[in-house]
Amino acid sequence: MPTCVYEPRFSFAEESVDSSLFPSEYLPYWETEAEEVMADLHACLVPRLAYVRYEHPVFTDDAVYLEGHGLRIGRKLVHLLDGCQCLFSVVYTLGQGVHDLYRRYQQAGEFVKGYVCDSLANRALDKTVAAFRRYLTEEQGLGNLSFVVSPGCCGWGITDQSALFATVDAGMIDVELTASHVMRPFKSVSGLLAAGGKIAYPESGCAYCGRKDCGYRKMRLG
């Protein structure tokens, strides 16, 4: 199947710097830091998403097959996704510029800016996939969309990254997979997004994943 590329457009202009993003005792100082980092991010942010749509995926007890590509997603995710109309294999990234910006902050000893950059980059990743979901709903007429499930989460082994990358051409958005199953550049995400069917999906993976010590879960659910 051919890989398509989606390029969202969004801004941090509506973002508020509050205790959901940073510890409240540091807000007076970090507001200025956040404004500077936002400006730097705007100059280098290039969000892109590569995807392939697979119709009528075939599920077994612990795997899903996308036109012959087997992904060992585990029983938990099979239970969640089985019955969907189609699956999108996706990889999305913020681009090499964000990676270079974060590294520059760290090398210069600007660790607060590095923390802010990391936090805002996570927001940008959320915005990227949210824009793609709107595109699928408004332009493609798809409904009942799942959250993106990724290797390393919900019982899906991280070593299955290679199998996932065989289902979508991440090179089209300049994302590569290392031998240790880590994506480059910094702030890239891979996974599956389901659409259609009569499945009732949770609002996010945080509500479905059993990992209690995840910092991202704490940020999302409070």
N, C-alpha and C positions, 0 to 999 in steps of 0.2 A: 504494500500500500504506500502511496506517496505521502511524504511528510509535508505538512503545511506550517506556515509561520504566522503567528498573530503578534502584532505590535501594539500594545495598549498605550494610551496617553492619559496621564493623571498628574496631579500636583500635590505637594504637601501644604498648599496654602491654607487648607481648612484644618490642618492638624493643630491640636492644642497641646501644650506642654504641661502635663499634669502628673499626678502621682500614679496614674496607671502606666506611665512610661518611665518615670524616674522617681526615686525616693523623695518624698515631700520635703524633707529637711534640706535638700540640695536644690530645690526648684529655683530660688532667686538667682543662684549662680548659673545653673545649667540652662536656664532660658536663653541667656546670651550665647552659650556654647551651642545650643540646639539651632539657633538662628544661623550661626556661621556654618554649621555642618549641613543644614538644609540647603544653603546657597551652594556649598561645595558639591553636594549630591546632585542638585539640579544640573550642574555643569557637566556631570559625567554619567548620569543615570541613563542606561539604554535597556529598558525592560523588553524582553522578547520571549515568546513561548512557541515551542515546536510541538506539533501534535499529529497523531494519526487516529482516525476514527475506525473502530472495529465493530462491525455489526454482529449480533447474535454470538457473543462469546460462549465458549463451552466450559462448564465448570465440572470439576471432579471433587472428591472429598477435601482436598487441600490445595488445589491448583486451578488456574484458569488458562485456557488455550485461545490464543488470538491468531487465527489462521496458521496454526501449526507451531506458533511460539508458545512454549510452556512456561508459566510463571508460578513458582511455588509460594503463593501468597498466604497459605495457612488456612486452617479451618475457620478461624474467627472472621477473616475477611471474605472467605467463600460464603459464609452464612450472611454476611452483610450485603454482598454484591450480587449473589445469585438471583436471577430473575430480572436483571436490568435489560433494557433494550439494546444498549450499545456501551462500549467502553472506549474512552479516549486514553491513549498512552501519551503522556505529556512530559516535557522537560522545559523548565523556564528559569530565566536568569536575569540578573540586573546588569550584566556586562563586566568586562575586564576593568573598566574605569573605577567601579565601586571597590573592586579588589585592591587596585592600586592606591585609592584614597585611604582605605582602612590601613593598609601597610605603611603608608606615609605617616599617618597619625601615630602608629605604634613606634616606628623608627625614630620619630621626633620626640618621643616621650610624652605625647599629648594623649594620655590614656583616657581622660574624660571624653575628649572628642572621639576617641576610638569606640568607647562604650556607646556614646550617642549615635555614632555612625552605624554600629551594629544594630541598635534598637530600631532606628529609622529604616535601615535596610530590611529588617524583618517586616515592618509595616509596608514597605514597598513591594515585597514579595506577596503579602496578603492582597494588596491592591491589584497586583498583576493577575493573580488567579481570579479575583473578584470581577475584574473587567472581562476576562475570558468567559466566565460564567454568564455575565450579562450578554455577551456576544452570542453565546450558544442559545440563550433564551430568546433574545430579541431578533437576532438575524437568522438563526437556524431553526427556530421554532421548537426547541427542545425544552422539556420540563422535568421536574423531579430530579435535580442534579445532586450528586453526592459531594462530599468534600474530597480533596485529593488524598489518596492513601499512598504512602511511600514505603520503600524498603527501609527496614530498621524500625518500623512502627507497627503496632497491633499484631505482633507475632510474625511479620514478614521479614525474613532474614536479609541483612544488608548485602550479603554475598550474591543475592539475586539481582543486584544492580546491572550486571553484565547482560542477563537475560532480558531485562527491561529495555536496556539500550539497544538491543537487537530489534525492538519493535518500533523505534522512532529514531530518525536521523538527527541526533543532537548536534552534529557538526554543522548543521545549517544555521545554528545560533551560536556557534563557536564554544560549545560546551564539550569537554572531554572527561572520560572516566579513567582514573588512575588504577594501577594494579591493586591498590588497597581499597578499591571501590569508593573512592572519594571523588566528587565532581570538582572540576575547575572550569571557570573561575569561582572564587568565593561568592557565596550567596546564589547558589543554583539549587533547584529542587526538581526531583523526578517523581513520577507516580502514575496512578490510574485515577480517572474520574469517570464515574458511571452516570448514565442518563436514562430516563424512561423507566417503564415497568411500574409495578405497584408496590415498590419497596418504600418503607418509611425510614428515611435516612436521619441520623442524628444531625444536629446543626453543625458540628465540627468533629474532627478527630479527637479533640481533647475529651469530649464526652464519651468516647468509645474506647480510647486507649487506657490501659490499666496502670500506666507508669505514673506514680504519685509524686515523684521527686523532680519532675520536669519543670524547669524554670519557665518555659514557654506556656505550659499548662497553667501555672500560677498567674502569669500575666493575663491570659485569656479568660480564666474562670474566676480569678480573684481568691 
